[in-house]
Structure formats: C-alpha cells, structure tokens
Amino acid sequence: IGCWEAVPKKMGTALGPVSYAARTPVPKDYILRGTGVHGPENGEVMKLVLWNRLKQRRPQRTGCDLAELQEFYRMEVAIVWWMFGLCFMMAPLNWWGKKYR
C-alpha cells in the first residue's frame, strides 16, 4: 500500500509494459482528446493506471455492524454519564465539604 505495483505479467494483449514502439503513427487530422501533456493518447497507459489503482485499493472499514456500534455507543454514553456525575454531583459535595475541614 502506498506505492505503485510492479508491472503485471502480460495477460494476452490487455496488460504489459507501456511502449510507443508498437503504435501506429498518429494521423495528421487526428483531434486529440484532453491536454496532450503526456503525449498522444495511449490506451495501454490507461489500462496500466487502472491496474495500479485496483492493486492499491485499501480495505474498507470493518466492524460497522449494528451490534458493534451499539456496544461502542453504550460505552460512550456510560463515560459521559460518569463525567456528569463527577462534575455535577461529586464536585459540589467536595466543595461543600471543604468548608468544614
């Protein structure tokens, strides 16, 4: 994860190292789609990029079923009530008791 995979083994004519050597020359009246920054269109480049994206896919989040979330939020609510109890019950009792030391 986080780096490009090695070029896959050739699967028929689908994937392989990108080369402009086997391409036919671009005709003069050809209208280029896109900016042309990376040279003339090459379907092999697109196939290789899509292959790398597929290989870099990260696993989706797990543990999001209803039972796990209910357990998580049950703990969250328990912690919040504990803190409310400390702040609004125990702290005033402590401050009141400090007067009579």
BAFI-3210 file (N, C-alpha, C; in Angstrom, 3 decimals, decimal comma, padded with zeros to 6 digits):
// residues 101
n [1|2|3|4|5|6|7|8|9|10|11|12|13|14|15|16|17|18|19|20|21|22|23|24|25|26|27|28|29|30|31|32|33|34|35|36|37|38|39|40|41|42|43|44|45|46|47|48|49|50|51|52|53|54|55|56|57|58|59|60|61|62|63|64|65|66|67|68|69|70|71|72|73|74|75|76|77|78|79|80|81|82|83|84|85|86|87|88|89|90|91|92|93|94|95|96|97|98|99|100|101]
n.u [000,845|000,531|002,496|003,439|002,477|004,401|004,924|002,422|002,403|002,151|-001,105|-002,438|-003,304|-003,939|-002,564|000,653|004,064|004,219|004,558|005,529|006,434|005,127|002,937|000,802|001,545|000,288|-002,435|-002,480|-004,816|-005,950|-007,867|-006,946|-007,922|-008,291|-005,465|-003,012|-000,620|000,813|001,683|000,549|-002,666|-002,793|-003,928|-002,833|-001,515|-003,652|-004,835|-002,816|-002,686|-005,240|-005,008|-003,047|-004,433|-006,430|-004,894|-003,975|-006,096|-007,574|-008,574|-011,997|-013,742|-014,189|-016,260|-018,613|-021,126|-024,467|-024,523|-021,879|-021,621|-023,631|-022,566|-020,252|-021,331|-022,759|-020,750|-019,667|-021,818|-021,966|-019,518|-019,913|-022,081|-020,839|-018,903|-020,607|-021,799|-019,579|-018,915|-021,269|-022,352|-020,446|-018,394|-019,682|-020,397|-017,875|-016,822|-018,583|-018,032|-015,416|-015,620|-015,912|-013,551]
n.v [-001,170|002,190|002,478|002,135|-000,765|-003,481|-003,854|-005,764|-009,229|-009,990|-010,180|-011,650|-009,373|-007,418|-006,292|-004,956|-003,795|-000,321|000,918|002,936|001,990|-000,048|001,205|002,638|005,429|008,698|010,060|012,998|014,543|014,008|014,557|015,484|014,238|015,731|017,249|016,532|016,525|014,332|013,184|011,618|009,988|006,927|003,835|001,776|002,990|003,945|001,507|000,414|002,284|001,986|-000,660|-000,378|001,267|-000,489|-002,396|-000,887|-000,462|000,031|-001,808|-001,687|-000,050|-002,025|-003,759|-002,318|-003,126|-003,387|-004,402|-004,013|-001,219|-000,460|-001,424|000,145|002,773|002,446|002,299|004,870|006,513|005,693|006,673|009,428|009,894|009,169|011,212|013,468|012,863|013,052|015,771|017,248|016,161|015,004|016,947|019,395|018,398|017,925|020,565|021,724|020,200|021,002|023,336|022,667|021,642]
n.w [000,000|-000,815|-002,694|-006,157|-007,875|-009,211|-012,749|-014,210|-015,241|-018,711|-019,882|-022,217|-024,660|-022,962|-020,669|-020,007|-020,213|-020,955|-024,188|-026,910|-029,230|-030,649|-031,631|-034,112|-036,242|-035,384|-037,123|-039,275|-039,259|-036,856|-033,958|-030,862|-027,742|-024,568|-022,814|-023,840|-022,528|-021,647|-023,951|-027,058|-027,043|-025,307|-024,959|-023,496|-021,384|-019,881|-019,164|-017,569|-015,493|-014,392|-013,548|-011,543|-009,767|-008,977|-007,656|-005,528|-003,917|-000,777|002,128|003,107|005,820|008,719|011,114|011,493|011,976|013,385|016,056|016,991|016,826|018,630|021,018|021,176|021,388|023,731|025,637|025,261|026,124|028,772|029,766|029,455|031,219|033,597|033,816|033,991|036,432|038,126|037,767|038,409|040,703|042,558|042,656|043,636|046,196|047,253|047,282|049,078|051,342|051,837|053,225|055,871|056,964]
ca.u [000,000|001,278|003,452|002,945|002,791|005,247|004,150|001,949|002,751|001,260|-002,303|-002,891|-002,928|-004,561|-001,629|002,066|004,752|003,756|005,557|005,006|007,078|004,197|001,777|000,830|001,690|-000,949|-002,733|-002,374|-006,117|-006,453|-008,182|-006,513|-008,770|-007,506|-004,438|-001,854|000,585|001,557|001,851|-000,700|-003,422|-002,292|-004,812|-002,037|-001,257|-004,881|-005,006|-001,838|-003,097|-006,389|-004,487|-002,389|-005,472|-007,087|-003,972|-003,765|-007,331|-007,417|-009,774|-012,994|-013,887|-014,898|-016,786|-019,650|-022,466|-025,302|-024,146|-020,616|-021,873|-024,395|-021,636|-019,381|-022,064|-023,110|-019,583|-019,585|-022,853|-021,576|-018,438|-020,496|-022,845|-019,861|-018,331|-021,654|-021,920|-018,447|-018,929|-022,458|-022,725|-019,318|-017,649|-020,345|-020,270|-016,500|-016,672|-019,371|-017,317|-014,168|-015,884|-015,950|-012,321]
ca.v [000,000|003,432|002,562|001,527|-002,181|-003,804|-004,061|-007,148|-010,072|-009,707|-011,012|-011,504|-008,030|-006,480|-005,561|-005,156|-002,516|000,648|001,230|003,607|001,400|-000,871|002,008|003,244|006,893|009,464|010,770|014,458|015,171|013,445|015,545|014,938|014,473|016,086|018,279|016,037|016,744|013,072|012,638|011,194|009,007|005,561|003,009|000,942|003,780|003,934|000,165|000,239|003,129|001,337|-001,848|000,071|001,722|-001,679|-003,028|-000,028|-000,306|-000,314|-002,453|-000,791|-000,116|-003,204|-003,584|-001,279|-003,698|-002,776|-004,835|-003,364|000,196|-000,332|-001,618|001,322|003,926|002,171|002,718|006,327|007,085|005,418|007,602|010,770|009,947|009,137|012,556|014,346|012,551|013,635|017,235|017,887|015,571|014,843|018,200|020,273|017,814|018,158|021,979|021,960|019,573|021,699|024,425|022,144|020,945]
ca.w [000,000|-000,832|-003,782|-007,381|-008,011|-010,357|-013,978|-014,190|-016,388|-019,838|-019,935|-023,608|-025,105|-022,043|-019,830|-020,258|-020,121|-021,948|-025,203|-028,098|-030,404|-031,417|-032,045|-035,452|-036,111|-035,243|-038,377|-039,212|-038,987|-035,605|-032,926|-029,589|-026,572|-023,392|-022,969|-024,580|-021,729|-021,559|-025,290|-027,671|-026,265|-025,337|-024,152|-022,599|-020,180|-019,095|-018,599|-016,508|-014,364|-013,767|-012,863|-010,320|-008,839|-008,440|-006,730|-004,375|-003,139|000,627|002,646|003,656|007,265|009,217|012,452|011,490|012,056|014,410|017,404|017,372|017,066|019,871|022,128|021,218|021,904|025,118|026,417|025,180|026,975|030,154|030,129|029,575|032,469|034,686|033,939|034,524|037,852|038,843|037,714|038,968|041,994|043,473|042,816|044,624|047,532|047,680|047,609|050,296|052,440|052,122|054,167|057,228|057,301]
c.u [000,889|002,333|002,870|003,377|003,729|004,352|003,706|002,455|001,728|000,112|-002,907|-002,388|-003,425|-003,544|-000,191|002,769|004,324|004,884|004,867|005,559|006,078|002,996|001,929|000,951|000,317|-001,210|-002,705|-003,698|-006,736|-006,692|-007,898|-007,527|-007,876|-006,424|-003,264|-000,555|001,442|001,734|000,518|-001,383|-002,824|-003,170|-004,067|-001,735|-002,484|-005,086|-004,047|-002,200|-004,274|-005,960|-003,851|-003,397|-006,172|-006,200|-003,781|-005,005|-007,123|-008,691|-010,720|-013,098|-014,664|-015,410|-017,845|-021,039|-023,167|-024,851|-022,864|-020,818|-022,665|-023,483|-020,723|-020,113|-022,540|-021,970|-019,445|-020,574|-022,508|-020,493|-018,996|-021,270|-021,913|-019,282|-019,351|-021,822|-020,798|-018,547|-020,091|-022,945|-021,542|-018,567|-018,365|-020,269|-018,877|-016,312|-017,421|-018,634|-016,027|-014,367|-015,734|-014,697|-011,848]
c.v [001,230|003,521|001,848|000,078|-002,369|-004,018|-005,518|-007,932|-009,828|-010,709|-010,874|-010,176|-006,979|-005,657|-005,904|-003,828|-001,596|000,956|001,919|002,984|000,645|-000,081|002,508|004,751|007,575|010,199|012,284|015,117|014,666|014,563|014,911|015,260|014,797|017,097|017,813|016,216|015,487|012,421|012,230|010,125|007,622|004,755|002,139|001,682|003,745|002,573|-000,056|001,068|002,493|000,085|-001,443|000,579|000,540|-002,351|-002,206|000,135|-000,766|-000,972|-001,428|-000,995|-001,354|-002,909|-002,510|-001,888|-003,152|-003,146|-004,142|-001,886|000,414|-000,486|-000,404|002,504|003,695|002,601|004,237|006,986|006,853|006,390|009,006|010,892|009,929|010,537|013,554|014,114|013,146|015,151|017,839|017,264|015,573|016,156|019,163|019,722|018,048|019,614|022,314|021,390|020,287|022,849|023,958|021,356|021,292]
c.w [000,000|-001,910|-004,998|-007,424|-009,200|-011,570|-014,017|-015,384|-017,487|-019,848|-021,323|-024,141|-024,123|-021,265|-020,191|-020,119|-021,267|-022,909|-026,366|-029,375|-031,268|-031,919|-033,473|-035,288|-036,052|-036,554|-038,191|-038,820|-037,676|-034,595|-031,576|-028,497|-025,397|-023,716|-023,815|-023,815|-021,719|-022,926|-025,878|-026,827|-026,418|-024,389|-023,170|-021,299|-019,282|-018,436|-017,427|-015,280|-013,647|-013,002|-011,531|-009,298|-008,193|-007,393|-005,460|-003,518|-001,717|001,123|003,257|005,162|007,674|010,614|012,550|011,537|013,298|015,820|017,875|017,666|018,347|021,083|022,299|021,847|023,334|026,040|026,421|026,131|028,441|030,619|030,329|030,879|033,681|034,913|034,462|036,019|038,660|038,916|038,496|040,270|042,960|043,695|043,770|046,047|048,099|048,095|048,901|051,510|052,812|053,122|055,613|057,591|058,666]
res [i|g|c|w|e|a|v|p|k|k|m|g|t|a|l|g|p|v|s|y|a|a|r|t|p|v|p|k|d|y|i|l|r|g|t|g|v|h|g|p|e|n|g|e|v|m|k|l|v|l|w|n|r|l|k|q|r|r|p|q|r|t|g|c|d|l|a|e|l|q|e|f|y|r|m|e|v|a|i|v|w|w|m|f|g|l|c|f|m|m|a|p|l|n|w|w|g|k|k|y|r]
***
